[in-house]
Amino acid sequence: MDTQTIDVGELSFTVDVAGPADGAPVLLLHGFPESRRMWAPLVESLGAAGYRAIAPDQRGYSAGARPAATEAYATQHLIADALGLMDALGFPRFHQVGHDWGGQLSWLLAAHHSVRLISLTVASRPHPAAFVRAMREDVAQAERSSHHRSFQDADAVVRMRAAELKPLRRALETQAVPPANVEDYVATLLQPGGIEGAMNWYRAGAGGGLRLAETPPVSLPTLYLWGRNDATVGERAAELTAEYVTGPYTFVPVDEGTHFVVDQFPQVVTDNVVRHIRANDR
C-alpha cells in the first residue's frame, strides 16, 4: 500500500492506493468519524486480488482539503471530489465502495452518475430515499439519528475540542471499534481544522440541495452490508433499501455487527466485497 497526495482543483487529498496500476479501479469512501485507514485491510486485499484500490481522506479529513466555509461541504462538492479524484487518476469507470457518509455519497453517485460506476457496495447507510422513508415510518429511527441534530449546535465543535473528543472515543469503543483504530481517527480529527471539517458535513445539510426522498433507484449490481446492532441505522431502514435497487441486489446482515462493522469485522467485509466486485467486474 502506497500513500499519495492527489490534487483535485485547489484541494489536495491524501490517498492510500494498492494493486497494479492497470487493475480495475475501486474507490473507497469513509464516513464519520473515520478516515481512509478504516479501509486498510480491504485496500490490501483488493490490491492482492489484482484491483487498483483507492482510499482517500475526504474533504475535511485531508490536511490539504479543509476549506473553512460550511457551504464548501454541500453534497454536490463532495460528489465532485470523488469524480474529480478518479478523473485525476485517469479512471472513467470504477467500482464504488462507501461507509456511513461515504455510503450516502456512494448511493448518490450510483443514482445520478451510474455511467461512471461498475458496481456499488455500501456499509451501514441505507439508500437515501429508504432512509427518509424510515424516518417517517419508524419512530425509533429518528432517535437513532439524533446526533445529526446535536452536531448542529453552535458550540458543538468547541465542546468536542474542550473534551479532547473523549465522548466520541468512548462511543466508538462501546461499538466495538478496535482501540488502535479509535486513536487513529481521533488523532486525525484533533488536527487543526479536522473536527471543524467533519462537523461541516452535517452542518452543510444532508442533501446539499438534493431532494433525498426523490433519489432514484439504483440499477447497478449492489451489495449492502448492515450490522444487526447498528445504533444509527435500524432494521426498517435497512430492509427498505431493497425497494430502491432495481439491479442485482445482495443484502448481508452481520450478526453482532455495529454501525462500525467495517472496523469490527474486516474479514467478513473483505470477503463479501471482493466476491461482489469479482462477480461484477466488466
C-alpha angles and dihedrals in degrees: 000000000000129000117219139174113231124189120221109179108308094340129087119210128201107225135184114212133182138171135044117326090235095048121117105275124245120190116204119195121193129212138216128336095000133086138214088284092073086077097051097112092045094044090053093046093048090049091050089050091057101261127126102239118198121188117174132187098240131229109305092022101062110078090226094049107056109117111183100221116095092218089061087074097059111135095251089062092049091051090047089054091057095047092042092052092054090045090053089052092048099246115137092179132026147161111262126217126175145165130204107327088003086053092055090051088049092054090048092049090051093046099044105023103032091143088071096051133077099186140350132227123178130179125198098351124093125216105285094243091048090050093051091047092050089053087060099040102037116056091195093057093065089054091048088057096046092113088072088065096043091054088061091066112117093233097041095108093044091051093047093050092045089055091045087235092290093145090051091048090052092047091054092047092051088054092057099255107157112255094240090055091048093054091046093053093045091050090055093050092048091058115104107287094003103115090034090057093046092050091050089067087066096038095051088063131260093257102037090209093322121118098233094190087061096050106137122243116266119245097187124102101274136196118192121190120193132173114228089220094051106147092198105041119046129208094259093058092044094050095044090061090079089068091061099053118079096174127072106310133197120185117193116187109194116215112231089007118143129199086282095058092142092061093038101049107019094162094052090049093045094050093050096043096047090047092049095048093045091051092052101037109131 
